[in-house]
C-alpha cells in the first residue's frame, strides 16, 4: 500500500528543510533499471501553474525546484537557391525553447544578413518591416505562417498547447507576409512565465535588384535565448 504524503515546498528551519511537496496517492522520482530511467506519479490531485504579483507555484508530483533553459536548433541548413530579380526566394528553419521556473525569456538574432563569401565585401540589405518586393534588394525574416509570396512558415507552437507554454513571435516578427531584420532584435519571447516548450519556425525571404553583386552569399545565423529570473 502506498501512503499519501503531505510536505511543504522549500520550507526550512535551523535544523530541517523540505524542497518539494506532493498531495496525492503516490509516485517515485527515480524508477530505474540498467537501461532505463523514469519518473512517475499516480493520482496527483492538482497540476499546473499558479501565480500572483509576488509568488509563483507549480503543482504536481514531478516538480523539480531547479530552473533551467533549453534551446535547440532543429534545422541545420537553409538553402534559398539562386536569387533573381523576378521571384522572391524563401526558406524555413525551426528551433525550440524549453524552460522551467523562470519569469520569461527572449530569443535574439545576432548575425549580419547574408554576405558574399568571396570577392567583394557585400551584404544584402536588411528589411524594415514590410512585404516582399521582387526586384528590390531585401533580406528579412518572421516567425509566423505566411501566404505571400508563397505559403511557407508556421506560427509558434506551444506544447501541448498555450496552457502549458507561452512562447510567441516578438513585435515586428509576428505579422504574416511582413518581414524584418535588425541585428540584435528580439524575435521571440514568452507572453508570461517562461515555462514549457514552444516550437518556432523562422521564415526567411530574400530578393535582389539588378545592381546586387553576383556571387555566393551565406549567413551563419546566431540566435541567443536569455531567461529572466
C-alpha positions, 0 to 999 in steps of 0.5 A: 500500500502506498501512503499519501504524503503531505510536505511543504515546498522549500520550507526550512528551519535551523535544523530541517528543510523540505524542497518539494511537496506532493498531495496525492496517492503516490509516485517515485522520482527515480524508477530505474533499471540498467537501461532505463530511467523514469519518473512517475506519479499516480493520482496527483490531485492538482497540476499546473501553474499558479501565480500572483504579483509576488509568488509563483507555484507549480503543482504536481508530483514531478516538480523539480525546484531547479530552473533551467533553459533549453534551446535547440536548433532543429534545422541545420541548413537553409538553402534559398537557391539562386536569387533573381530579380523576378521571384522572391526566394524563401526558406524555413528553419525551426528551433525550440525553447524549453524552460522551467521556473523562470519569469520569461525569456527572449530569443535574439538574432545576432548575425549580419544578413547574408554576405558574399563569401568571396570577392567583394565585401557585400551584404544584402540589405536588411528589411524594415518591416514590410512585404516582399518586393521582387526586384528590390534588394531585401533580406528579412525574416518572421516567425509566423505562417505566411501566404505571400509570396508563397505559403511557407512558415508556421506560427509558434507552437506551444506544447501541448498547447498555450496552457502549458507554454507561452512562447510567441513571435516578438513585435515586428516578427509576428505579422504574416507576409511582413518581414524584418531584420535588425541585428540584435532584435528580439524575435521571440519571447514568452507572453508570461512565465517562461515555462514549457516548450514552444516550437518556432519556425523562422521564415526567411525571404530574400530578393535582389535588384539588378545592381546586387553583386553576383556571387555566393552569399551565406549567413551563419545565423546566431540566435541567443535565448536569455531567461529572466529570473 
